[in-house]
Amino acid sequence: MPEVVTLKFKEWMKNASQLFDTSVQMIKHDIDGTCNYFWCRTTSGVMEGINNKIKVIKRQAYGFTNFDHLRMRLMACFSH
């Protein structure tokens, strides 16, 4: 079944490329990930959010004197 869906999607992209070439090229670049979302309904959004929060804390922690202080701040942030 997934192969049929992928083939139909590729056929749609072939037709859509006449009007939306840039968008179709972007989709082609990551077609496996795009199709996997529709089969599994999972994304990396949660992990991306965690990574973003860590980056913000690292930016705020510029003056921390050692890694242990940064680690304690991260543990406090994610321990709810």
mmJSON file of the N, C-alpha and C atoms, coordinates in Angstrom:
{"data_MODEL":{"atom_site":{
"group_PDB":["ATOM","ATOM","ATOM","ATOM","ATOM","ATOM","ATOM","ATOM","ATOM","ATOM","ATOM","ATOM","ATOM","ATOM","ATOM","ATOM","ATOM","ATOM","ATOM","ATOM","ATOM","ATOM","ATOM","ATOM","ATOM","ATOM","ATOM","ATOM","ATOM","ATOM","ATOM","ATOM","ATOM","ATOM","ATOM","ATOM","ATOM","ATOM","ATOM","ATOM","ATOM","ATOM","ATOM","ATOM","ATOM","ATOM","ATOM","ATOM","ATOM","ATOM","ATOM","ATOM","ATOM","ATOM","ATOM","ATOM","ATOM","ATOM","ATOM","ATOM","ATOM","ATOM","ATOM","ATOM","ATOM","ATOM","ATOM","ATOM","ATOM","ATOM","ATOM","ATOM","ATOM","ATOM","ATOM","ATOM","ATOM","ATOM","ATOM","ATOM","ATOM","ATOM","ATOM","ATOM","ATOM","ATOM","ATOM","ATOM","ATOM","ATOM","ATOM","ATOM","ATOM","ATOM","ATOM","ATOM","ATOM","ATOM","ATOM","ATOM","ATOM","ATOM","ATOM","ATOM","ATOM","ATOM","ATOM","ATOM","ATOM","ATOM","ATOM","ATOM","ATOM","ATOM","ATOM","ATOM","ATOM","ATOM","ATOM","ATOM","ATOM","ATOM","ATOM","ATOM","ATOM","ATOM","ATOM","ATOM","ATOM","ATOM","ATOM","ATOM","ATOM","ATOM","ATOM","ATOM","ATOM","ATOM","ATOM","ATOM","ATOM","ATOM","ATOM","ATOM","ATOM","ATOM","ATOM","ATOM","ATOM","ATOM","ATOM","ATOM","ATOM","ATOM","ATOM","ATOM","ATOM","ATOM","ATOM","ATOM","ATOM","ATOM","ATOM","ATOM","ATOM","ATOM","ATOM","ATOM","ATOM","ATOM","ATOM","ATOM","ATOM","ATOM","ATOM","ATOM","ATOM","ATOM","ATOM","ATOM","ATOM","ATOM","ATOM","ATOM","ATOM","ATOM","ATOM","ATOM","ATOM","ATOM","ATOM","ATOM","ATOM","ATOM","ATOM","ATOM","ATOM","ATOM","ATOM","ATOM","ATOM","ATOM","ATOM","ATOM","ATOM","ATOM","ATOM","ATOM","ATOM","ATOM","ATOM","ATOM","ATOM","ATOM","ATOM","ATOM","ATOM","ATOM","ATOM","ATOM","ATOM","ATOM","ATOM","ATOM","ATOM","ATOM","ATOM","ATOM","ATOM","ATOM","ATOM","ATOM","ATOM","ATOM","ATOM","ATOM","ATOM","ATOM","ATOM","ATOM"],
"id":[1,2,3,4,5,6,7,8,9,10,11,12,13,14,15,16,17,18,19,20,21,22,23,24,25,26,27,28,29,30,31,32,33,34,35,36,37,38,39,40,41,42,43,44,45,46,47,48,49,50,51,52,53,54,55,56,57,58,59,60,61,62,63,64,65,66,67,68,69,70,71,72,73,74,75,76,77,78,79,80,81,82,83,84,85,86,87,88,89,90,91,92,93,94,95,96,97,98,99,100,101,102,103,104,105,106,107,108,109,110,111,112,113,114,115,116,117,118,119,120,121,122,123,124,125,126,127,128,129,130,131,132,133,134,135,136,137,138,139,140,141,142,143,144,145,146,147,148,149,150,151,152,153,154,155,156,157,158,159,160,161,162,163,164,165,166,167,168,169,170,171,172,173,174,175,176,177,178,179,180,181,182,183,184,185,186,187,188,189,190,191,192,193,194,195,196,197,198,199,200,201,202,203,204,205,206,207,208,209,210,211,212,213,214,215,216,217,218,219,220,221,222,223,224,225,226,227,228,229,230,231,232,233,234,235,236,237,238,239,240],
"type_symbol":["N","C","C","N","C","C","N","C","C","N","C","C","N","C","C","N","C","C","N","C","C","N","C","C","N","C","C","N","C","C","N","C","C","N","C","C","N","C","C","N","C","C","N","C","C","N","C","C","N","C","C","N","C","C","N","C","C","N","C","C","N","C","C","N","C","C","N","C","C","N","C","C","N","C","C","N","C","C","N","C","C","N","C","C","N","C","C","N","C","C","N","C","C","N","C","C","N","C","C","N","C","C","N","C","C","N","C","C","N","C","C","N","C","C","N","C","C","N","C","C","N","C","C","N","C","C","N","C","C","N","C","C","N","C","C","N","C","C","N","C","C","N","C","C","N","C","C","N","C","C","N","C","C","N","C","C","N","C","C","N","C","C","N","C","C","N","C","C","N","C","C","N","C","C","N","C","C","N","C","C","N","C","C","N","C","C","N","C","C","N","C","C","N","C","C","N","C","C","N","C","C","N","C","C","N","C","C","N","C","C","N","C","C","N","C","C","N","C","C","N","C","C","N","C","C","N","C","C","N","C","C","N","C","C","N","C","C","N","C","C"],
"label_atom_id":["N","CA","C","N","CA","C","N","CA","C","N","CA","C","N","CA","C","N","CA","C","N","CA","C","N","CA","C","N","CA","C","N","CA","C","N","CA","C","N","CA","C","N","CA","C","N","CA","C","N","CA","C","N","CA","C","N","CA","C","N","CA","C","N","CA","C","N","CA","C","N","CA","C","N","CA","C","N","CA","C","N","CA","C","N","CA","C","N","CA","C","N","CA","C","N","CA","C","N","CA","C","N","CA","C","N","CA","C","N","CA","C","N","CA","C","N","CA","C","N","CA","C","N","CA","C","N","CA","C","N","CA","C","N","CA","C","N","CA","C","N","CA","C","N","CA","C","N","CA","C","N","CA","C","N","CA","C","N","CA","C","N","CA","C","N","CA","C","N","CA","C","N","CA","C","N","CA","C","N","CA","C","N","CA","C","N","CA","C","N","CA","C","N","CA","C","N","CA","C","N","CA","C","N","CA","C","N","CA","C","N","CA","C","N","CA","C","N","CA","C","N","CA","C","N","CA","C","N","CA","C","N","CA","C","N","CA","C","N","CA","C","N","CA","C","N","CA","C","N","CA","C","N","CA","C","N","CA","C","N","CA","C","N","CA","C","N","CA","C","N","CA","C","N","CA","C","N","CA","C"],
"label_alt_id":[null,null,null,null,null,null,null,null,null,null,null,null,null,null,null,null,null,null,null,null,null,null,null,null,null,null,null,null,null,null,null,null,null,null,null,null,null,null,null,null,null,null,null,null,null,null,null,null,null,null,null,null,null,null,null,null,null,null,null,null,null,null,null,null,null,null,null,null,null,null,null,null,null,null,null,null,null,null,null,null,null,null,null,null,null,null,null,null,null,null,null,null,null,null,null,null,null,null,null,null,null,null,null,null,null,null,null,null,null,null,null,null,null,null,null,null,null,null,null,null,null,null,null,null,null,null,null,null,null,null,null,null,null,null,null,null,null,null,null,null,null,null,null,null,null,null,null,null,null,null,null,null,null,null,null,null,null,null,null,null,null,null,null,null,null,null,null,null,null,null,null,null,null,null,null,null,null,null,null,null,null,null,null,null,null,null,null,null,null,null,null,null,null,null,null,null,null,null,null,null,null,null,null,null,null,null,null,null,null,null,null,null,null,null,null,null,null,null,null,null,null,null,null,null,null,null,null,null,null,null,null,null,null,null,null,null,null,null,null,null],
"label_comp_id":["MET","MET","MET","PRO","PRO","PRO","GLU","GLU","GLU","VAL","VAL","VAL","VAL","VAL","VAL","THR","THR","THR","LEU","LEU","LEU","LYS","LYS","LYS","PHE","PHE","PHE","LYS","LYS","LYS","GLU","GLU","GLU","TRP","TRP","TRP","MET","MET","MET","LYS","LYS","LYS","ASN","ASN","ASN","ALA","ALA","ALA","SER","SER","SER","GLN","GLN","GLN","LEU","LEU","LEU","PHE","PHE","PHE","ASP","ASP","ASP","THR","THR","THR","SER","SER","SER","VAL","VAL","VAL","GLN","GLN","GLN","MET","MET","MET","ILE","ILE","ILE","LYS","LYS","LYS","HIS","HIS","HIS","ASP","ASP","ASP","ILE","ILE","ILE","ASP","ASP","ASP","GLY","GLY","GLY","THR","THR","THR","CYS","CYS","CYS","ASN","ASN","ASN","TYR","TYR","TYR","PHE","PHE","PHE","TRP","TRP","TRP","CYS","CYS","CYS","ARG","ARG","ARG","THR","THR","THR","THR","THR","THR","SER","SER","SER","GLY","GLY","GLY","VAL","VAL","VAL","MET","MET","MET","GLU","GLU","GLU","GLY","GLY","GLY","ILE","ILE","ILE","ASN","ASN","ASN","ASN","ASN","ASN","LYS","LYS","LYS","ILE","ILE","ILE","LYS","LYS","LYS","VAL","VAL","VAL","ILE","ILE","ILE","LYS","LYS","LYS","ARG","ARG","ARG","GLN","GLN","GLN","ALA","ALA","ALA","TYR","TYR","TYR","GLY","GLY","GLY","PHE","PHE","PHE","THR","THR","THR","ASN","ASN","ASN","PHE","PHE","PHE","ASP","ASP","ASP","HIS","HIS","HIS","LEU","LEU","LEU","ARG","ARG","ARG","MET","MET","MET","ARG","ARG","ARG","LEU","LEU","LEU","MET","MET","MET","ALA","ALA","ALA","CYS","CYS","CYS","PHE","PHE","PHE","SER","SER","SER","HIS","HIS","HIS"],
"label_asym_id":["A","A","A","A","A","A","A","A","A","A","A","A","A","A","A","A","A","A","A","A","A","A","A","A","A","A","A","A","A","A","A","A","A","A","A","A","A","A","A","A","A","A","A","A","A","A","A","A","A","A","A","A","A","A","A","A","A","A","A","A","A","A","A","A","A","A","A","A","A","A","A","A","A","A","A","A","A","A","A","A","A","A","A","A","A","A","A","A","A","A","A","A","A","A","A","A","A","A","A","A","A","A","A","A","A","A","A","A","A","A","A","A","A","A","A","A","A","A","A","A","A","A","A","A","A","A","A","A","A","A","A","A","A","A","A","A","A","A","A","A","A","A","A","A","A","A","A","A","A","A","A","A","A","A","A","A","A","A","A","A","A","A","A","A","A","A","A","A","A","A","A","A","A","A","A","A","A","A","A","A","A","A","A","A","A","A","A","A","A","A","A","A","A","A","A","A","A","A","A","A","A","A","A","A","A","A","A","A","A","A","A","A","A","A","A","A","A","A","A","A","A","A","A","A","A","A","A","A","A","A","A","A","A","A","A","A","A","A","A","A"],
"label_entity_id":["1","1","1","1","1","1","1","1","1","1","1","1","1","1","1","1","1","1","1","1","1","1","1","1","1","1","1","1","1","1","1","1","1","1","1","1","1","1","1","1","1","1","1","1","1","1","1","1","1","1","1","1","1","1","1","1","1","1","1","1","1","1","1","1","1","1","1","1","1","1","1","1","1","1","1","1","1","1","1","1","1","1","1","1","1","1","1","1","1","1","1","1","1","1","1","1","1","1","1","1","1","1","1","1","1","1","1","1","1","1","1","1","1","1","1","1","1","1","1","1","1","1","1","1","1","1","1","1","1","1","1","1","1","1","1","1","1","1","1","1","1","1","1","1","1","1","1","1","1","1","1","1","1","1","1","1","1","1","1","1","1","1","1","1","1","1","1","1","1","1","1","1","1","1","1","1","1","1","1","1","1","1","1","1","1","1","1","1","1","1","1","1","1","1","1","1","1","1","1","1","1","1","1","1","1","1","1","1","1","1","1","1","1","1","1","1","1","1","1","1","1","1","1","1","1","1","1","1","1","1","1","1","1","1","1","1","1","1","1","1"],
"label_seq_id":[1,1,1,2,2,2,3,3,3,4,4,4,5,5,5,6,6,6,7,7,7,8,8,8,9,9,9,10,10,10,11,11,11,12,12,12,13,13,13,14,14,14,15,15,15,16,16,16,17,17,17,18,18,18,19,19,19,20,20,20,21,21,21,22,22,22,23,23,23,24,24,24,25,25,25,26,26,26,27,27,27,28,28,28,29,29,29,30,30,30,31,31,31,32,32,32,33,33,33,34,34,34,35,35,35,36,36,36,37,37,37,38,38,38,39,39,39,40,40,40,41,41,41,42,42,42,43,43,43,44,44,44,45,45,45,46,46,46,47,47,47,48,48,48,49,49,49,50,50,50,51,51,51,52,52,52,53,53,53,54,54,54,55,55,55,56,56,56,57,57,57,58,58,58,59,59,59,60,60,60,61,61,61,62,62,62,63,63,63,64,64,64,65,65,65,66,66,66,67,67,67,68,68,68,69,69,69,70,70,70,71,71,71,72,72,72,73,73,73,74,74,74,75,75,75,76,76,76,77,77,77,78,78,78,79,79,79,80,80,80],
"pdbx_PDB_ins_code":[null,null,null,null,null,null,null,null,null,null,null,null,null,null,null,null,null,null,null,null,null,null,null,null,null,null,null,null,null,null,null,null,null,null,null,null,null,null,null,null,null,null,null,null,null,null,null,null,null,null,null,null,null,null,null,null,null,null,null,null,null,null,null,null,null,null,null,null,null,null,null,null,null,null,null,null,null,null,null,null,null,null,null,null,null,null,null,null,null,null,null,null,null,null,null,null,null,null,null,null,null,null,null,null,null,null,null,null,null,null,null,null,null,null,null,null,null,null,null,null,null,null,null,null,null,null,null,null,null,null,null,null,null,null,null,null,null,null,null,null,null,null,null,null,null,null,null,null,null,null,null,null,null,null,null,null,null,null,null,null,null,null,null,null,null,null,null,null,null,null,null,null,null,null,null,null,null,null,null,null,null,null,null,null,null,null,null,null,null,null,null,null,null,null,null,null,null,null,null,null,null,null,null,null,null,null,null,null,null,null,null,null,null,null,null,null,null,null,null,null,null,null,null,null,null,null,null,null,null,null,null,null,null,null,null,null,null,null,null,null],
"Cartn_x":[0.812,0.0,0.855,1.898,2.701,3.364,3.754,4.392,3.414,2.15,1.132,0.949,0.916,0.759,1.948,3.147,4.341,4.312,3.898,3.816,2.798,1.64,0.636,1.129,1.846,2.39,3.416,4.268,5.265,4.584,3.492,2.736,2.149,1.623,1.072,2.167,3.353,4.464,4.879,4.83,5.182,4.226,2.939,1.954,2.062,2.309,2.355,3.615,4.658,5.918,5.782,4.773,4.558,4.201,3.483,3.057,3.863,4.321,4.965,6.335,7.18,8.455,9.33,9.441,10.293,9.792,8.483,7.911,8.093,7.893,8.038,9.486,10.44,11.853,12.165,11.583,11.798,11.206,10.022,9.385,10.193,10.678,11.474,12.721,13.273,14.493,14.276,13.08,12.805,11.5,11.32,10.057,9.844,10.911,10.747,10.211,10.774,10.299,8.872,8.541,7.179,6.182,6.479,5.573,5.488,6.603,6.59,5.658,5.56,4.644,3.211,2.8,1.425,1.171,2.22,2.035,2.089,2.979,3.199,2.606,2.328,1.804,2.723,4.026,4.988,5.899,6.369,7.308,8.444,9.417,10.533,10.303,9.079,8.754,9.099,8.835,9.136,10.64,11.4,12.859,13.396,12.852,13.272,12.995,11.87,11.536,12.514,12.877,13.848,15.202,15.631,16.909,16.888,15.776,15.663,15.737,15.064,15.095,16.516,17.237,18.626,19.489,19.277,20.047,19.776,18.519,18.169,18.85,18.816,19.446,20.957,21.575,23.011,23.337,22.482,22.691,22.578,21.584,21.385,22.496,23.1,24.09,25.511,25.648,26.975,27.966,27.496,28.398,28.595,27.993,28.159,29.634,30.107,31.533,31.96,31.03,31.414,30.195,30.469,29.421,28.376,28.766,27.821,26.689,27.026,25.985,24.995,25.527,24.652,23.796,24.388,23.656,22.536,22.819,21.782,20.625,20.95,19.898,19.043,19.691,18.956,18.068,18.6,17.833,16.633,16.819,15.704,14.641,15.07,14.133,13.275,13.889,13.182,12.653,12.618,12.209,10.772,9.925,8.538,7.801],
"Cartn_y":[-1.205,0.0,1.269,1.38,2.612,2.901,1.848,2.055,2.693,2.294,2.854,4.336,4.663,6.063,6.891,6.358,7.073,7.289,6.276,6.425,7.492,7.496,8.506,9.903,9.996,11.283,11.784,10.884,11.268,11.7,11.03,11.421,12.82,13.092,14.418,15.476,15.153,16.107,16.405,15.396,15.593,16.603,16.468,17.408,18.785,18.814,20.073,20.871,20.22,20.93,22.001,21.891,22.918,24.262,24.229,25.458,25.78,24.745,24.92,24.255,24.599,23.9,23.979,25.151,25.299,24.438,24.444,23.642,22.153,21.736,20.316,19.875,20.716,20.378,20.205,21.069,20.962,19.649,19.283,18.041,16.83,16.871,15.761,15.52,16.603,16.493,15.598,15.619,14.832,14.057,13.397,12.685,11.537,10.86,9.744,10.228,11.308,11.858,12.364,12.98,13.481,12.334,11.292,10.138,9.415,9.32,8.645,9.332,10.652,11.355,10.856,10.717,10.306,8.846,8.02,6.62,6.447,7.16,6.948,8.045,9.21,10.373,10.81,10.715,11.195,12.229,13.163,14.173,14.3,15.078,15.348,16.653,17.149,18.431,18.505,17.46,17.465,17.583,16.803,16.854,18.207,18.786,20.116,21.147,21.025,21.925,21.801,20.57,20.335,20.943,20.715,21.274,22.797,23.396,24.854,25.372,24.691,25.105,25.008,23.96,23.804,24.947,25.319,26.427,27.736,27.966,29.187,29.198,28.077,27.993,28.177,27.61,27.796,29.269,29.967,31.389,32.177,31.825,32.505,32.149,30.983,30.474,30.876,31.91,32.314,32.53,33.028,33.311,32.165,31.004,29.885,29.476,29.138,28.868,27.463,26.518,25.178,24.408,23.238,22.423,21.987,21.729,21.264,22.272,23.566,24.578,24.555,24.416,24.299,23.043,21.945,20.682,20.819,21.467,21.659,22.493,23.503,24.355,23.547,22.721,21.874,20.871,20.259,19.282,19.962,21.159,21.889,22.246,22.578,22.984,21.81,20.634,19.488,18.505,18.872,17.907,18.093,18.793,18.963,17.672],
"Cartn_z":[0.0,0.0,0.0,0.885,0.885,-0.466,-1.185,-2.487,-3.469,-3.401,-4.284,-3.982,-2.708,-2.3,-2.782,-2.624,-3.069,-4.572,-5.313,-6.769,-7.164,-6.511,-6.805,-6.44,-5.334,-4.911,-5.922,-6.402,-7.405,-8.704,-9.05,-10.249,-10.068,-8.879,-8.608,-8.701,-8.174,-8.223,-9.654,-10.495,-11.902,-12.539,-12.249,-12.801,-12.138,-10.847,-10.107,-10.416,-10.89,-11.132,-12.201,-13.04,-14.067,-13.43,-12.32,-11.653,-10.397,-9.714,-8.414,-8.397,-9.331,-9.493,-8.242,-7.643,-6.463,-5.309,-5.086,-4.003,-4.258,-5.49,-5.825,-5.64,-6.005,-5.812,-4.324,-3.487,-2.046,-1.509,-1.979,-1.534,-2.007,-3.237,-3.769,-2.934,-2.403,-1.599,-0.379,0.203,1.408,1.273,0.151,-0.104,0.883,1.289,2.227,3.572,4.086,5.35,5.255,4.131,3.922,3.903,3.17,3.097,4.439,5.154,6.458,7.436,7.365,8.262,8.044,6.805,6.528,6.887,6.91,7.297,8.808,9.473,10.904,11.785,11.218,11.949,13.077,12.849,13.836,13.184,13.988,13.511,14.515,14.156,15.066,15.814,15.81,16.435,17.905,18.655,20.089,20.301,19.558,19.702,19.271,18.226,17.785,18.872,19.558,20.657,21.815,22.141,23.22,22.843,21.609,21.159,21.219,20.826,20.859,22.296,23.215,24.62,25.183,24.81,25.263,24.722,23.455,22.878,23.622,23.968,24.696,26.065,26.762,28.08,27.953,26.917,26.712,26.492,25.725,25.503,26.808,27.615,28.896,29.887,29.719,30.67,30.291,29.512,29.027,30.17,31.302,32.413,33.39,33.14,34.065,34.106,35.298,35.463,35.044,35.024,34.6,34.074,33.542,32.932,33.951,35.182,36.204,36.428,36.384,36.556,35.384,34.169,32.999,33.107,33.502,33.655,34.683,35.809,36.829,36.278,35.502,34.911,33.927,33.114,32.162,32.904,33.945,34.71,35.369,35.894,36.51,35.472,34.286,33.231,32.747,32.638,32.063,33.095,34.366,35.386,35.862,35.134,35.593,35.407],
"occupancy":[1.0,1.0,1.0,1.0,1.0,1.0,1.0,1.0,1.0,1.0,1.0,1.0,1.0,1.0,1.0,1.0,1.0,1.0,1.0,1.0,1.0,1.0,1.0,1.0,1.0,1.0,1.0,1.0,1.0,1.0,1.0,1.0,1.0,1.0,1.0,1.0,1.0,1.0,1.0,1.0,1.0,1.0,1.0,1.0,1.0,1.0,1.0,1.0,1.0,1.0,1.0,1.0,1.0,1.0,1.0,1.0,1.0,1.0,1.0,1.0,1.0,1.0,1.0,1.0,1.0,1.0,1.0,1.0,1.0,1.0,1.0,1.0,1.0,1.0,1.0,1.0,1.0,1.0,1.0,1.0,1.0,1.0,1.0,1.0,1.0,1.0,1.0,1.0,1.0,1.0,1.0,1.0,1.0,1.0,1.0,1.0,1.0,1.0,1.0,1.0,1.0,1.0,1.0,1.0,1.0,1.0,1.0,1.0,1.0,1.0,1.0,1.0,1.0,1.0,1.0,1.0,1.0,1.0,1.0,1.0,1.0,1.0,1.0,1.0,1.0,1.0,1.0,1.0,1.0,1.0,1.0,1.0,1.0,1.0,1.0,1.0,1.0,1.0,1.0,1.0,1.0,1.0,1.0,1.0,1.0,1.0,1.0,1.0,1.0,1.0,1.0,1.0,1.0,1.0,1.0,1.0,1.0,1.0,1.0,1.0,1.0,1.0,1.0,1.0,1.0,1.0,1.0,1.0,1.0,1.0,1.0,1.0,1.0,1.0,1.0,1.0,1.0,1.0,1.0,1.0,1.0,1.0,1.0,1.0,1.0,1.0,1.0,1.0,1.0,1.0,1.0,1.0,1.0,1.0,1.0,1.0,1.0,1.0,1.0,1.0,1.0,1.0,1.0,1.0,1.0,1.0,1.0,1.0,1.0,1.0,1.0,1.0,1.0,1.0,1.0,1.0,1.0,1.0,1.0,1.0,1.0,1.0,1.0,1.0,1.0,1.0,1.0,1.0,1.0,1.0,1.0,1.0,1.0,1.0,1.0,1.0,1.0,1.0,1.0,1.0],
"B_iso_or_equiv":[0.0,0.0,0.0,0.0,0.0,0.0,0.0,0.0,0.0,0.0,0.0,0.0,0.0,0.0,0.0,0.0,0.0,0.0,0.0,0.0,0.0,0.0,0.0,0.0,0.0,0.0,0.0,0.0,0.0,0.0,0.0,0.0,0.0,0.0,0.0,0.0,0.0,0.0,0.0,0.0,0.0,0.0,0.0,0.0,0.0,0.0,0.0,0.0,0.0,0.0,0.0,0.0,0.0,0.0,0.0,0.0,0.0,0.0,0.0,0.0,0.0,0.0,0.0,0.0,0.0,0.0,0.0,0.0,0.0,0.0,0.0,0.0,0.0,0.0,0.0,0.0,0.0,0.0,0.0,0.0,0.0,0.0,0.0,0.0,0.0,0.0,0.0,0.0,0.0,0.0,0.0,0.0,0.0,0.0,0.0,0.0,0.0,0.0,0.0,0.0,0.0,0.0,0.0,0.0,0.0,0.0,0.0,0.0,0.0,0.0,0.0,0.0,0.0,0.0,0.0,0.0,0.0,0.0,0.0,0.0,0.0,0.0,0.0,0.0,0.0,0.0,0.0,0.0,0.0,0.0,0.0,0.0,0.0,0.0,0.0,0.0,0.0,0.0,0.0,0.0,0.0,0.0,0.0,0.0,0.0,0.0,0.0,0.0,0.0,0.0,0.0,0.0,0.0,0.0,0.0,0.0,0.0,0.0,0.0,0.0,0.0,0.0,0.0,0.0,0.0,0.0,0.0,0.0,0.0,0.0,0.0,0.0,0.0,0.0,0.0,0.0,0.0,0.0,0.0,0.0,0.0,0.0,0.0,0.0,0.0,0.0,0.0,0.0,0.0,0.0,0.0,0.0,0.0,0.0,0.0,0.0,0.0,0.0,0.0,0.0,0.0,0.0,0.0,0.0,0.0,0.0,0.0,0.0,0.0,0.0,0.0,0.0,0.0,0.0,0.0,0.0,0.0,0.0,0.0,0.0,0.0,0.0,0.0,0.0,0.0,0.0,0.0,0.0,0.0,0.0,0.0,0.0,0.0,0.0,0.0,0.0,0.0,0.0,0.0,0.0],
"pdbx_formal_charge":[null,null,null,null,null,null,null,null,null,null,null,null,null,null,null,null,null,null,null,null,null,null,null,null,null,null,null,null,null,null,null,null,null,null,null,null,null,null,null,null,null,null,null,null,null,null,null,null,null,null,null,null,null,null,null,null,null,null,null,null,null,null,null,null,null,null,null,null,null,null,null,null,null,null,null,null,null,null,null,null,null,null,null,null,null,null,null,null,null,null,null,null,null,null,null,null,null,null,null,null,null,null,null,null,null,null,null,null,null,null,null,null,null,null,null,null,null,null,null,null,null,null,null,null,null,null,null,null,null,null,null,null,null,null,null,null,null,null,null,null,null,null,null,null,null,null,null,null,null,null,null,null,null,null,null,null,null,null,null,null,null,null,null,null,null,null,null,null,null,null,null,null,null,null,null,null,null,null,null,null,null,null,null,null,null,null,null,null,null,null,null,null,null,null,null,null,null,null,null,null,null,null,null,null,null,null,null,null,null,null,null,null,null,null,null,null,null,null,null,null,null,null,null,null,null,null,null,null,null,null,null,null,null,null,null,null,null,null,null,null],
"auth_seq_id":[1,1,1,2,2,2,3,3,3,4,4,4,5,5,5,6,6,6,7,7,7,8,8,8,9,9,9,10,10,10,11,11,11,12,12,12,13,13,13,14,14,14,15,15,15,16,16,16,17,17,17,18,18,18,19,19,19,20,20,20,21,21,21,22,22,22,23,23,23,24,24,24,25,25,25,26,26,26,27,27,27,28,28,28,29,29,29,30,30,30,31,31,31,32,32,32,33,33,33,34,34,34,35,35,35,36,36,36,37,37,37,38,38,38,39,39,39,40,40,40,41,41,41,42,42,42,43,43,43,44,44,44,45,45,45,46,46,46,47,47,47,48,48,48,49,49,49,50,50,50,51,51,51,52,52,52,53,53,53,54,54,54,55,55,55,56,56,56,57,57,57,58,58,58,59,59,59,60,60,60,61,61,61,62,62,62,63,63,63,64,64,64,65,65,65,66,66,66,67,67,67,68,68,68,69,69,69,70,70,70,71,71,71,72,72,72,73,73,73,74,74,74,75,75,75,76,76,76,77,77,77,78,78,78,79,79,79,80,80,80],
"auth_comp_id":["MET","MET","MET","PRO","PRO","PRO","GLU","GLU","GLU","VAL","VAL","VAL","VAL","VAL","VAL","THR","THR","THR","LEU","LEU","LEU","LYS","LYS","LYS","PHE","PHE","PHE","LYS","LYS","LYS","GLU","GLU","GLU","TRP","TRP","TRP","MET","MET","MET","LYS","LYS","LYS","ASN","ASN","ASN","ALA","ALA","ALA","SER","SER","SER","GLN","GLN","GLN","LEU","LEU","LEU","PHE","PHE","PHE","ASP","ASP","ASP","THR","THR","THR","SER","SER","SER","VAL","VAL","VAL","GLN","GLN","GLN","MET","MET","MET","ILE","ILE","ILE","LYS","LYS","LYS","HIS","HIS","HIS","ASP","ASP","ASP","ILE","ILE","ILE","ASP","ASP","ASP","GLY","GLY","GLY","THR","THR","THR","CYS","CYS","CYS","ASN","ASN","ASN","TYR","TYR","TYR","PHE","PHE","PHE","TRP","TRP","TRP","CYS","CYS","CYS","ARG","ARG","ARG","THR","THR","THR","THR","THR","THR","SER","SER","SER","GLY","GLY","GLY","VAL","VAL","VAL","MET","MET","MET","GLU","GLU","GLU","GLY","GLY","GLY","ILE","ILE","ILE","ASN","ASN","ASN","ASN","ASN","ASN","LYS","LYS","LYS","ILE","ILE","ILE","LYS","LYS","LYS","VAL","VAL","VAL","ILE","ILE","ILE","LYS","LYS","LYS","ARG","ARG","ARG","GLN","GLN","GLN","ALA","ALA","ALA","TYR","TYR","TYR","GLY","GLY","GLY","PHE","PHE","PHE","THR","THR","THR","ASN","ASN","ASN","PHE","PHE","PHE","ASP","ASP","ASP","HIS","HIS","HIS","LEU","LEU","LEU","ARG","ARG","ARG","MET","MET","MET","ARG","ARG","ARG","LEU","LEU","LEU","MET","MET","MET","ALA","ALA","ALA","CYS","CYS","CYS","PHE","PHE","PHE","SER","SER","SER","HIS","HIS","HIS"],
"auth_asym_id":["A","A","A","A","A","A","A","A","A","A","A","A","A","A","A","A","A","A","A","A","A","A","A","A","A","A","A","A","A","A","A","A","A","A","A","A","A","A","A","A","A","A","A","A","A","A","A","A","A","A","A","A","A","A","A","A","A","A","A","A","A","A","A","A","A","A","A","A","A","A","A","A","A","A","A","A","A","A","A","A","A","A","A","A","A","A","A","A","A","A","A","A","A","A","A","A","A","A","A","A","A","A","A","A","A","A","A","A","A","A","A","A","A","A","A","A","A","A","A","A","A","A","A","A","A","A","A","A","A","A","A","A","A","A","A","A","A","A","A","A","A","A","A","A","A","A","A","A","A","A","A","A","A","A","A","A","A","A","A","A","A","A","A","A","A","A","A","A","A","A","A","A","A","A","A","A","A","A","A","A","A","A","A","A","A","A","A","A","A","A","A","A","A","A","A","A","A","A","A","A","A","A","A","A","A","A","A","A","A","A","A","A","A","A","A","A","A","A","A","A","A","A","A","A","A","A","A","A","A","A","A","A","A","A","A","A","A","A","A","A"],
"auth_atom_id":["N","CA","C","N","CA","C","N","CA","C","N","CA","C","N","CA","C","N","CA","C","N","CA","C","N","CA","C","N","CA","C","N","CA","C","N","CA","C","N","CA","C","N","CA","C","N","CA","C","N","CA","C","N","CA","C","N","CA","C","N","CA","C","N","CA","C","N","CA","C","N","CA","C","N","CA","C","N","CA","C","N","CA","C","N","CA","C","N","CA","C","N","CA","C","N","CA","C","N","CA","C","N","CA","C","N","CA","C","N","CA","C","N","CA","C","N","CA","C","N","CA","C","N","CA","C","N","CA","C","N","CA","C","N","CA","C","N","CA","C","N","CA","C","N","CA","C","N","CA","C","N","CA","C","N","CA","C","N","CA","C","N","CA","C","N","CA","C","N","CA","C","N","CA","C","N","CA","C","N","CA","C","N","CA","C","N","CA","C","N","CA","C","N","CA","C","N","CA","C","N","CA","C","N","CA","C","N","CA","C","N","CA","C","N","CA","C","N","CA","C","N","CA","C","N","CA","C","N","CA","C","N","CA","C","N","CA","C","N","CA","C","N","CA","C","N","CA","C","N","CA","C","N","CA","C","N","CA","C","N","CA","C","N","CA","C","N","CA","C","N","CA","C","N","CA","C","N","CA","C"],
"pdbx_PDB_model_num":[1,1,1,1,1,1,1,1,1,1,1,1,1,1,1,1,1,1,1,1,1,1,1,1,1,1,1,1,1,1,1,1,1,1,1,1,1,1,1,1,1,1,1,1,1,1,1,1,1,1,1,1,1,1,1,1,1,1,1,1,1,1,1,1,1,1,1,1,1,1,1,1,1,1,1,1,1,1,1,1,1,1,1,1,1,1,1,1,1,1,1,1,1,1,1,1,1,1,1,1,1,1,1,1,1,1,1,1,1,1,1,1,1,1,1,1,1,1,1,1,1,1,1,1,1,1,1,1,1,1,1,1,1,1,1,1,1,1,1,1,1,1,1,1,1,1,1,1,1,1,1,1,1,1,1,1,1,1,1,1,1,1,1,1,1,1,1,1,1,1,1,1,1,1,1,1,1,1,1,1,1,1,1,1,1,1,1,1,1,1,1,1,1,1,1,1,1,1,1,1,1,1,1,1,1,1,1,1,1,1,1,1,1,1,1,1,1,1,1,1,1,1,1,1,1,1,1,1,1,1,1,1,1,1,1,1,1,1,1,1]
}}}
